[in-house]
Amino acid sequence: MITCEGLVKIYKTDEVEVVALQGLNLTVERGEMMAIIGNSGSGKSTFMNILGGLDRPSAGTVRVGDWDLLKISDEQLVEYKRSTVGFVWQNNARNLLPYLTALENVEMPMMLGGKLDRAYAKQLLEWVGLKERMNNKLHQLSGGEQQRVAIAISLSNRPKLLLADEPTGSVDSATSDRIMDIFRTFNRELGVTIVIVTHDLELAGKVDRVVAIRDGLTSTEFIKRNPELDSAVYNTETVGRRTVKEEHEAYVVIDRAGRLQIPKEYLETLGIGNKASLEFDGEKIVIKAPKSLEGKV
Ligand SMILES: Nc1ncnc2c1ncn2[C@@H]1O[C@H](COP(=O)(O)OP(=O)(O)OP(=O)(O)O)[C@@H](O)[C@H]1O
């Protein structure tokens, strides 16, 4: 569904250039539900904005389905945003129309797209747990319920890719679990590919794969140990919330040129600067401080 190779994004402001993405590589399969984590400033939102067609890449390859987002024209970009991607942002509910019902709010983008499908609109509201409230006006719903209407709207035009940037940023843990379960329902029922940006490692335990971005590059991947196991089953009072570390296996990402990112704390502990000694014993590769430094750290 998504292929990125050597994706670069440079922001130019007056005299300063900021390299937000430094050659990011990432592939997301059709029907996958995955998360992106990373520190503030690591380039997560930049990446999501590029995938969503809100920002243009500077160089590299980025393909979503049949679309090449580096070469796409402005007219095609409008069509791409309308037909291929759906968005869930933290404050999505702000864009809803308060004097319309929940159902009318979900139907509105369908009407604008010329494809009203009431049965599907009702189905979406049922999936987000608002079956009984769909004929209530927006102002009669709580903030959390309004947010769920906004989540239903994100799929109203049947996008193939759903992008969620910190969708659970300002809610309590029970609500964020619920939102993740809604995403899982969408994913299972509609086969929609879902990419979620989050700071919350516990939430990341609810997805199949987590990719960590550091300094505008993918650094580590966590892949679910048992993808058949729906993590929702763990979400009970007795077992509690499981974390990405318990449920996923960690892998370091190696790019096509064979480069990998080694965590800074490992390098500091071993006193490795810009050179290391590399040994291959036929089974494993050992990275050590340069021979001249051995024993000095
Ligand atoms: N429009 C812009 N103009 C200039 N620099 C920008 C712009 N947008 C982002 N940047 C810079 O690009 C880098 C990556 O920012 P980005 O917002 O993608 O990070 P992030 O990982 O989403 O951070 P956060 O978790 O804090 O939202 C940062 O150094 C940021 O200052």
The ligand as an ORCA input file, in Angstrom:
! r2SCAN-3c Opt
* xyz 0 1
  N       6.549     23.902      8.330
  C       7.755     23.725      8.845
  N       8.733     24.619      8.605
  C       9.972     24.451      9.114
  N      10.353     23.402      9.878
  C       9.419     22.470     10.149
  C       8.078     22.588      9.659
  N       7.376     21.518     10.102
  C       8.233     20.761     10.834
  N       9.464     21.339     10.862
  C      10.667     20.808     11.531
  O      10.876     19.469     11.072
  C      11.288     18.616     12.120
  C      10.315     17.454     12.267
  O       9.053     17.955     12.728
  P       7.747     17.063     12.909
  O       6.631     17.982     13.253
  O       7.569     16.191     11.719
  O       8.147     16.162     14.155
  P       7.236     15.213     15.067
  O       8.013     13.959     15.210
  O       5.870     15.116     14.492
  O       7.186     16.007     16.433
  P       6.004     16.123     17.527
  O       5.867     14.762     18.147
  O       6.530     17.156     18.477
  O       4.773     16.574     16.785
  C      11.378     19.502     13.374
  O      12.707     19.908     13.527
  C      10.495     20.686     13.037
  O      10.910     21.858     13.700
*
